[in-house]
């Protein structure tokens, strides 16, 4: 289930990069490549999680989701007139959510290394 949520997050990240271009009615290459690159890293991390390589998935998805969260929070706070959109709010929430899914232990597991 966690692997599926990480893959859905990667697809949402792809869509966020495309949505920036659609909203501007022009190709915004910076947003497109940023989201494409980090979405691909998260997609690979989701596959690694599915294959049982949890540490590698955390190594890939953790920093990528942190970078996405940091960038979009910075752009949201720095220029709210331009970047305070539904797209930015949604990617901030889903980035925080994927970090919680990735680093919180599964239900019923207490004091074990996961």
MOMO-V103964 format. One line per field, one symbol per residue. phi: phi as a letter, one per 20 degrees, with the letter a starting at -180 (. if undefined). A space follows every 10 residues. Layout:
BEGIN
phi: ???
END
This chain:
BEGIN
phi: .fffffffff fffgffffff fffelbfdff fffgffffff ffffffffff eneffffffe fgffffffff ffffffffcf fededfffff ffffffffff ffdffffndd ldfd
END
